[in-house]
Amino acid sequence: MSLPSRDLDQLRDNVTQHEADLGVARTRDEALEIAIKAAETSMRALKLAKDPVEKTQLNARLEQLLDEAEKIKTTRDWRSVAGRRVLSRVLATPVLDVSDATRVRQLREPKNSRTITKKEHILLLKASVLNGFKFPPWTTPPAPDEFILAPGEEPFTDSAVLGLSDFQHEVFDGWRRAADALPPTTWFSGNRTDLGPSMSASRKIDVVQDAATDCSVVASICAGVARAERGHSKIMRQVLHPYDDESGRPMMSANGKYIVRLNFNGCYRKVVIDDRLPASNTSRVIHVVDRHNPGLLWPALLEKAYLKVRGGYDFPGSNSGTDLWILTGWVPEQVFLQSDDLEPDVFWRKTLAAFNYGDVMVTMGTGKISARAEREIGLAGEHDYAVIDMREVDGQRLFLIKNPWCEGTSWRGRFKESKTVRTEQGENELALLSLIDTDDDEPVQSTRDLLNADEQLSPGTFWMDLDNVIQYFESIYLNWNPGLFAHRQDVHFAWDHSGPAVACGAFSSLRAHPQFSITPKESGTVWVLLCRHFRNVDDGDDTNMRPHEIDINGFISLQSFSTDGCRVLLPDAVIEQSCFVDSPQILLKLDACEAKNSITVVPGAQELPLVYHTFTISAFSNSPFTLEEAHDRHPHSQTLSSAWTKDTAGGNAHSQAYSTNPQFSILVTQRTALSLLLEAGDPDLNVHIKLVHGKGQRIRSVRNKDIVVDSKDYRRRCCLAETRYLDAGTYTIICSTFEPQQLSKFTLLVQSTVPAQIALLPRAGAGRLSMPLRPARLGPGSTRLAAPLRPHRLVNLYGVARQFQASNAAQQSPKSTSMIKLGIELGHGSRKQVLLVSGDDDFADGSAGGVQTPEIDLRPEMLRMGDLWLVLETMYAPSQLETFVVELFLDQPGAVDVGAWRTWDE
């Protein structure tokens, strides 16, 4: 008896498989063949069945299969017939196992385990005032007696006046208590008894917006409603008060007062509202409304509380990731669908799993779309949509997407349809419904298309596969259950952008950026969320701006560095970084954190208003960690200011004027680590810094062996030179731009492990009288020239020499450069005495900055010991006549005479 039973089970499975294959048949003949096989298999199963109930079910199944086979054979639209079985199977697919739902209910949101400082506490209190209202930090749920209406007492009326848009003013019919506002009077004008308002829904919730532009808010509410309807734990329990724990839903307030817990400006905050709603004198509804349950009150209260924070009902919308963060405290992540970093398979797998567990709420937003494209594809540009469901069926990765508009259109990329024009009644204008043509004579349907043919879908709700989502949408917003993490720490901080010293452009350094160190105790993942606080309209902004307008300007980002938790000066060694976004939040996932290895996290900003900003940075992990402000790598720090002027902008080391660049002396008395950060005021300049063995003196030219450390290639806006070991001594720092005569202010930040003494050196020739000499010309076969010196009185001087280059040298063919040195000698021949020489007696390139001698005191009595000679020497005899420019710098006029140049070979 067991054998027929096993055969019957196998036959039933075969019928089910044939039905699945029927939906993906490519041709009519293939579909007919599969339908016949399914009917034959069902007939064999019927013969084996013994139970009368089962025989009845199998017989009905057989008749249906025979009917479908006949329709496939005779009906032109055979594809829709073949797909009905698949549609039925897909709609019956279970979403969540009960055990999974139980696991989700056990997740608890972690609280900040870090003790905030007094400074942070004051910052949070100041951030409580917004748009003229006060939203204090949330402490405990309100007591029930806050919602009691005492005898003779008037219902609670909030003093807040929420703004309306111009269109909303046109249809505005006053603020009405919930009992008079719900359901909307223009929808139900007769007997309104038992219609509302109510906190419970008798039908499936279908929340929509109409005469408001807060699509991101309504999409967020829709996503939260869909999660609850899939059987997951309710999150409204912590949000809207009064709340009935027994029924698991908000309660009606007797006095019209409601208190909402929203998450913004660094913490959960208390938002007090009344139950008055903006009524309309037309069929248009200003506040959010439930199409199926028009008397449902709590969505409109939640919307009102949010819009009180954001300034009013004229709020243009933000993004639903931000709104869900504020409404629920679930961690927002923005996924850019056009990013090269997106891996669709990985993204889908992780998101679907979390969605089925109830650990993520999904919404999505479009970018800019032309009006013509909007009409053709049925999607609105710069608009947020809610994801109601996610399923993978027959290899298709599908989203059930809801347009929150009351008269919202649906995506029209389903199947071929001829272009038609129809008239929408009421206030809608003519709409052209045109679909993308294909080369096929007949439409090609898929599981997605069959799902979209379901008449049970609400208006504006449609299924779309992942590939089309990536094509037509700009971003997907994921809001993650914070209960996925066991540990959380927050830091609240200010970042003043009002001062002239703040540089936050694309090529700026990071020295003015707030920076934080994260040290996990165990290896694993850490998520870091940066939140930009909303600001008052009075915080240094144009008083004509609406509250929501002051928070939409500028971009923020996050970067991470492996620098032992120390502050970072340049972003060059970044290990993880986010995009710059105009959203108030940005999330950075650090997936490979090592135990006890500190990571530095740095917020970034571009084009933020030049005012005082406040932020919160939050870190989440499943292992303990510490979050604190990062410290400087070196304890001693000095900042000096200088400038490249027309007299000191000498250009790079190959420029003849290189030595005129600003230079600094630096003295360290012990071995030290050293970092030198140079930052130009002009963001378009390419800059460079060198530390050289210059004995703290201004140097004329630099040889490779003179360089202790430099910033390598010229870098736009700022550059950094670092060394871990610098011996005690006195050195020279040279700051240069790439091209001569590039003028700008700059700052020099010097950091070291021991104190250092830094001073700006006087510019070249400062306090000296220039004494240009006649050109020195050296012909082939000779390497030395000399000119007699005759001091009349005590004089201090130094000499400079360089190879002559014509002003149009750039247009001429390049000439070979000569290696030269310049000195002063006493006497001649075997009895000569070299008093001084440039470059420690080494030859240097004479075509760039040239060479410079040390200073020397000359006295007339020195001539008693022999003649004094200024000697110019080349390393090799030139192949053709070479001309050199020589200049003396004296401390007093007329103190020395210089004779003519002569050949001076020994």
Sequence and secondary structure as in RCSB ss.txt:
>XXXX:A:sequence
MSLPSRDLDQLRDNVTQHEADLGVARTRDEALEIAIKAAETSMRALKLAKDPVEKTQLNARLEQLLDEAEKIKTT
RDWRSVAGRRVLSRVLATPVLDVSDATRVRQLREPKNSRTITKKEHILLLKASVLNGFKFPPWTTPPAPDEFILA
PGEEPFTDSAVLGLSDFQHEVFDGWRRAADALPPTTWFSGNRTDLGPSMSASRKIDVVQDAATDCSVVASICAGV
ARAERGHSKIMRQVLHPYDDESGRPMMSANGKYIVRLNFNGCYRKVVIDDRLPASNTSRVIHVVDRHNPGLLWPA
LLEKAYLKVRGGYDFPGSNSGTDLWILTGWVPEQVFLQSDDLEPDVFWRKTLAAFNYGDVMVTMGTGKISARAER
EIGLAGEHDYAVIDMREVDGQRLFLIKNPWCEGTSWRGRFKESKTVRTEQGENELALLSLIDTDDDEPVQSTRDL
LNADEQLSPGTFWMDLDNVIQYFESIYLNWNPGLFAHRQDVHFAWDHSGPAVACGAFSSLRAHPQFSITPKESGT
VWVLLCRHFRNVDDGDDTNMRPHEIDINGFISLQSFSTDGCRVLLPDAVIEQSCFVDSPQILLKLDACEAKNSIT
VVPGAQELPLVYHTFTISAFSNSPFTLEEAHDRHPHSQTLSSAWTKDTAGGNAHSQAYSTNPQFSILVTQRTALS
LLLEAGDPDLNVHIKLVHGKGQRIRSVRNKDIVVDSKDYRRRCCLAETRYLDAGTYTIICSTFEPQQLSKFTLLV
QSTVPAQIALLPRAGAGRLSMPLRPARLGPGSTRLAAPLRPHRLVNLYGVARQFQASNAAQQSPKSTSMIKLGIE
LGHGSRKQVLLVSGDDDFADGSAGGVQTPEIDLRPEMLRMGDLWLVLETMYAPSQLETFVVELFLDQPGAVDVGA
WRTWDE
>XXXX:A:secstr
 HHHHHHHHHHHHHHHHHHHHHTT SSHHHHHHHHHHHHHHHHHHHHH  SHHHHHHHHHHHHHHHHHHHHHHH 
S HHHHHTHHHHHHHHT     HHHHHHHHT     B S   HHHHHHHHHTTEETTEE  B  S   GGGG   
TT          B  HHHHHHEEEEE HHHHSS TTT  S  TTT  BSS SS   EEBSS   HHHHHHHHHHH
HHHHTT   SGGGTEESEETTTTEE   TTSEEEEEEEETTEEEEEEEES EEEESSS  SS EESS TTB HHH
HHHHHHHHHHTBTT     HHHHHHHHH  EEEEEETT TT  HHHHHHHHHHHHHHT EEEEEE     HHHHH
HH   TT EEEEEEEEEETTEEEEEEE  BTT      SS    EEE   TT   EEE     SSSS    HHHH
HHT TTS TTEEEEEHHHHHHH SEEEEEE GGG SEEEEEEEEEE SSTT   STT  STTS  EEEEESSSEE
EEEEEEE    TTSSS TTS GGGGGSS EEEEEEE STTB  S GGG SEE   BSSSEEEEEEEEE TT  EE
EEEEEES  SSEEEEEEEEEESS EEEEE B SSSEEEEEEEEE TTT   STTSTTGGGS EEEEEESS EEEE
EEEEESSTT EEEEEEE  TTS  S   GGGEEEE  S EESEEEEEEEEE SEEEEEEEEESSTT  EEEEEEE
EESS EEEEE   TTTT EEEE   EEE TT  EEEEEEEESS EEEEEEEEE   TTGGGS      EEEEEEE
ES GGG EEEEEGGGG  EETTTT EE   EEE GGGGGG  EEEEEEESS  SS EEEEEEEEESSTT EEE  
 EE   
